[in-house]
Amino acid sequence: MQSFDVVVIGAGAAGLFCAGVAGQRGLKVLVLDHSPKVAEKVRISGGGRANFTNRDIDVRQPHKHFVGQNPQFCRSALSRYTPADFIALMEKHHIPFHEKHKGQLFCDRSAGDLIDMLLTECEAGGVTRRQPCGVKDIRCTAEGVYELDTDQGQVQARKVVIATGGLSIPAIGATDFGFRVAKQFGLRTVDPRPGLVPLTFDGAGWAPYAGLAGLALPVIIETGLKKDRISFHEDLLFTHRGLSGPAVLQISSYWQPGTPIRINLAPEVDLPAVLADAKQRSRKLLANELAQWVPSRLADAWTAQEPDWQRPVAECSDKALARLAERLSRWELVPTGTEGYKKAEVTLGGVDTRDLSQQTMESKQPGLYFIGEVVDITGWLGGYNFQWAWASAHACGTSL
Ligand SMILES: Cc1cc2nc3c(=O)[nH]c(=O)nc-3n(C[C@H](O)[C@H](O)[C@H](O)COP(=O)(O)OP(=O)(O)OC[C@H]3O[C@@H](n4cnc5c(N)ncnc54)[C@H](O)[C@@H]3O)c2cc1C
């Protein structure tokens, strides 16, 4: 049986980074992954350019950008390995990048640069990588040594790091391995569900909007009530099955099935005021007036819903205009569901942080660590999930 100091399971963002850090600290590290391709999720991330971190992370207030039963858990790791640290690493490897809006940093060329960097860091640490190599069984002996039956023979190590990510995008190798290992060793888990995912709608209520697929516009979207209320000012995209775009992906991580979302489709204008003004001076159809403030396809679809709205604005009653303004600025609708793990960028839930150390990511099962998305910490869209992967991997890799 081959012996290592550490076996890292999962050669994705967190696993490769952790392996490189631990290897460069002198540990004999094996990283293995059942997929034939390395870090495939990193490769497809950020539209192929990997939004690898976000400059706006507020490490003192992680609940602002991270979701989970206890977002405070990520504070320690995030404050010890910051976006500036990862940017410095990118610069050391001469990888060009740029900032898009809201602090989001992307590779200039492709996510392949990021993967090459992670692999170079592993090489610098003398890390052994085996792919494709699945794990059939994992046991802990009475002496606290882990024995793994893998597709390439048996290996043993005193420390095992689970970095197998979430359930999103099974087509590229996502599995529930981490959840199963946690349960095997008696650790608690928070039920998983898709996050950063398009929402779906069906039935008669959706029929007026079914023809709007492809249409995008800036909106304010919100869900929840009172202290649970959360809102985003982002772009909305109509799809064939419902709604997507950054606004909907963000809200999906907070949306509770069966509850409504509310959308202001014209957040930049005071609709009651501009419609009342139009009534005084315009001879145009209401739809044509409305098209100054929302895309014309949307204006047509909305005004087609009531006979009172299908006439010149000057002939519309004050009540009809007020109703239209109210409904456009507070469009309330209940999603039927989500596009599921096939389309979700992340998985909410995961290994319960109550059973993990926030300093080292070691679980209550000594020698067993969990890092990255498999933990019940999920970031907003915009580079937050990768920063959690790097920070949790670094906290773990330096403590092993
Ligand atoms: C389409 C898309 C775009 C995204 N874009 C961004 C972005 O721009 N910015 C951002 O911050 N986040 C983005 N994310 C989220 C981000 O990719 C993940 O949060 C991040 O990759 C998590 O890192 P991880 O190492 O925990 O898991 P992963 O990177 O998913 O790695 C897990 C690894 O474990 C392996 N594995 C799984 N099961 C097993 C098993 N049973 N045995 C062995 N190996 C196994 C998998 O093959 C995989 O290689 C995106 C996600 C998707 C799906």
The ligand as an SDF file (V2000), in Angstrom:
LIG
                    3D

 53 58  0  0  0  0  0  0  0  0999 V2000
  -21.0680   27.1180  -15.2190 C   0  0  0  0  0  0  0  0  0  0  0  0
  -20.3970   27.5850  -13.9470 C   0  0  0  0  0  0  0  0  0  0  0  0
  -19.7400   28.7880  -13.9170 C   0  0  0  0  0  0  0  0  0  0  0  0
  -19.1440   29.2350  -12.7220 C   0  0  0  0  0  0  0  0  0  0  0  0
  -18.4910   30.4280  -12.7340 N   0  0  0  0  0  0  0  0  0  0  0  0
  -17.9150   30.8730  -11.5760 C   0  0  0  0  0  0  0  0  0  0  0  0
  -17.1610   32.0830  -11.5700 C   0  0  0  0  0  0  0  0  0  0  0  0
  -16.9480   32.7160  -12.6170 O   0  0  0  0  0  0  0  0  0  0  0  0
  -16.6730   32.5080  -10.3710 N   0  0  0  0  0  0  0  0  0  0  0  0
  -16.8360   31.8070   -9.1970 C   0  0  0  0  0  0  0  0  0  0  0  0
  -16.3780   32.2500   -8.1460 O   0  0  0  0  0  0  0  0  0  0  0  0
  -17.4880   30.6270   -9.2080 N   0  0  0  0  0  0  0  0  0  0  0  0
  -18.0150   30.1460  -10.3600 C   0  0  0  0  0  0  0  0  0  0  0  0
  -18.6650   28.9440  -10.3630 N   0  0  0  0  0  0  0  0  0  0  0  0
  -18.6720   28.1420   -9.1080 C   0  0  0  0  0  0  0  0  0  0  0  0
  -17.2860   27.5020   -8.9330 C   0  0  0  0  0  0  0  0  0  0  0  0
  -16.9120   26.8640  -10.1330 O   0  0  0  0  0  0  0  0  0  0  0  0
  -17.3040   26.4940   -7.7950 C   0  0  0  0  0  0  0  0  0  0  0  0
  -17.8580   27.0760   -6.6390 O   0  0  0  0  0  0  0  0  0  0  0  0
  -15.8910   26.0050   -7.4970 C   0  0  0  0  0  0  0  0  0  0  0  0
  -15.3690   25.3400   -8.6160 O   0  0  0  0  0  0  0  0  0  0  0  0
  -15.9010   25.0840   -6.2950 C   0  0  0  0  0  0  0  0  0  0  0  0
  -14.6200   24.5660   -6.1220 O   0  0  0  0  0  0  0  0  0  0  0  0
  -14.4210   23.1170   -5.4880 P   0  0  0  0  0  0  0  0  0  0  0  0
  -12.9770   22.8100   -5.5990 O   0  0  0  0  0  0  0  0  0  0  0  0
  -15.0800   23.0390   -4.1910 O   0  0  0  0  0  0  0  0  0  0  0  0
  -15.2390   22.1420   -6.4630 O   0  0  0  0  0  0  0  0  0  0  0  0
  -14.9370   21.8070   -8.0220 P   0  0  0  0  0  0  0  0  0  0  0  0
  -14.1270   22.8800   -8.6520 O   0  0  0  0  0  0  0  0  0  0  0  0
  -16.2840   21.5060   -8.5900 O   0  0  0  0  0  0  0  0  0  0  0  0
  -14.0650   20.4950   -7.9430 O   0  0  0  0  0  0  0  0  0  0  0  0
  -14.5660   19.2960   -7.4450 C   0  0  0  0  0  0  0  0  0  0  0  0
  -13.7740   18.1540   -8.0800 C   0  0  0  0  0  0  0  0  0  0  0  0
  -14.1120   16.9580   -7.4120 O   0  0  0  0  0  0  0  0  0  0  0  0
  -14.2270   15.9380   -8.3560 C   0  0  0  0  0  0  0  0  0  0  0  0
  -15.0900   14.8850   -7.8170 N   0  0  0  0  0  0  0  0  0  0  0  0
  -16.4190   14.9180   -7.5970 C   0  0  0  0  0  0  0  0  0  0  0  0
  -16.8550   13.7590   -7.1150 N   0  0  0  0  0  0  0  0  0  0  0  0
  -15.7660   12.9610   -7.0210 C   0  0  0  0  0  0  0  0  0  0  0  0
  -15.5760   11.6090   -6.6060 C   0  0  0  0  0  0  0  0  0  0  0  0
  -16.6250   10.8630   -6.2150 N   0  0  0  0  0  0  0  0  0  0  0  0
  -14.3300   11.0970   -6.6390 N   0  0  0  0  0  0  0  0  0  0  0  0
  -13.2870   11.8440   -7.0650 C   0  0  0  0  0  0  0  0  0  0  0  0
  -13.4090   13.1000   -7.4890 N   0  0  0  0  0  0  0  0  0  0  0  0
  -14.6360   13.6510   -7.4590 C   0  0  0  0  0  0  0  0  0  0  0  0
  -14.8280   16.5910   -9.5780 C   0  0  0  0  0  0  0  0  0  0  0  0
  -14.5350   15.8500  -10.7580 O   0  0  0  0  0  0  0  0  0  0  0  0
  -14.1240   17.9590   -9.5510 C   0  0  0  0  0  0  0  0  0  0  0  0
  -12.9520   17.9530  -10.3160 O   0  0  0  0  0  0  0  0  0  0  0  0
  -19.2290   28.4580  -11.5400 C   0  0  0  0  0  0  0  0  0  0  0  0
  -19.8730   27.2150  -11.5930 C   0  0  0  0  0  0  0  0  0  0  0  0
  -20.4430   26.7800  -12.7800 C   0  0  0  0  0  0  0  0  0  0  0  0
  -21.1230   25.4240  -12.8000 C   0  0  0  0  0  0  0  0  0  0  0  0
  1  2  1  0
  2  3  1  0
  2 52  2  0
  3  4  2  0
  4  5  1  0
  4 50  1  0
  5  6  2  0
  6  7  1  0
  6 13  1  0
  7  8  2  0
  7  9  1  0
  9 10  1  0
 10 11  2  0
 10 12  1  0
 12 13  2  0
 13 14  1  0
 14 15  1  0
 14 50  1  0
 15 16  1  0
 16 17  1  0
 16 18  1  0
 18 19  1  0
 18 20  1  0
 20 21  1  0
 20 22  1  0
 22 23  1  0
 23 24  1  0
 24 25  2  0
 24 26  1  0
 24 27  1  0
 27 28  1  0
 28 29  2  0
 28 30  1  0
 28 31  1  0
 31 32  1  0
 32 33  1  0
 33 34  1  0
 33 48  1  0
 34 35  1  0
 35 36  1  0
 35 46  1  0
 36 37  1  0
 36 45  1  0
 37 38  2  0
 38 39  1  0
 39 40  1  0
 39 45  2  0
 40 41  1  0
 40 42  2  0
 42 43  1  0
 43 44  2  0
 44 45  1  0
 46 47  1  0
 46 48  1  0
 48 49  1  0
 50 51  2  0
 51 52  1  0
 52 53  1  0
M  END
$$$$
